[in-house]
Amino acid sequence: MIFRGGYAWWVSRDSTKMTHWGGASPGSSKCACGMNNSCADSQYGCNCDKNDPVWREDSGLLTDKTHLPVKQLVHGDASGIGDSYHQGYHTLGKLRCYGTA
């Protein structure tokens, strides 16, 4: 979940603020749906950016090994008004390594 105000990001292994999410290209500030234009609202790069009272999901894998592992997740209220329907959660799965070095 990115929220247009930049209120959600993750921190890479070298402490860099990363604004793309699983399934999206580094530097895109998008989620997977933003890469293939399938988000709930086409004006946003993530489903969760729609900012309405409907639970939505953005998911995917972070695969660029130069940025992994994720050190921290950071999120907040983009609108700053704290509407009662502003809720969310993140799930960060285990680091899975596969392939050859």
WORA-V512468 format. One record per backbone hydrogen bond with DSSP energy under -0.5 kcal/mol. CO is the residue of the C=O (numbers start at 1). NH is the residue of the N-H. E is the energy in kcal/mol with one decimal. If there is no record, write none. Layout:
# WORA-V512468
CO&NH&E  CO&NH&E
This chain:
# WORA-V512468
2&8&-0.9  3&6&-2.4  7&76&-1.0  9&74&-3.0  10&12&-0.5  10&18&-3.3  11&71&-3.1  11&72&-0.9  12&15&-2.2  16&12&-2.4  18&10&-2.3  21&24&-2.1  22&32&-0.9  25&28&-2.1  30&21&-2.6  31&34&-0.7  31&35&-1.0  32&35&-0.9  32&36&-1.2  33&38&-2.5  33&39&-0.6  41&44&-2.1  45&31&-2.6  45&34&-0.9  46&49&-0.8  47&50&-1.5  48&51&-0.9  61&23&-2.0  61&63&-0.7  63&65&-1.2  64&67&-2.1  64&68&-0.6  67&13&-1.8  72&11&-2.5  74&9&-2.4  76&78&-0.7  83&86&-1.7  85&87&-1.1  91&93&-0.6  95&97&-0.5
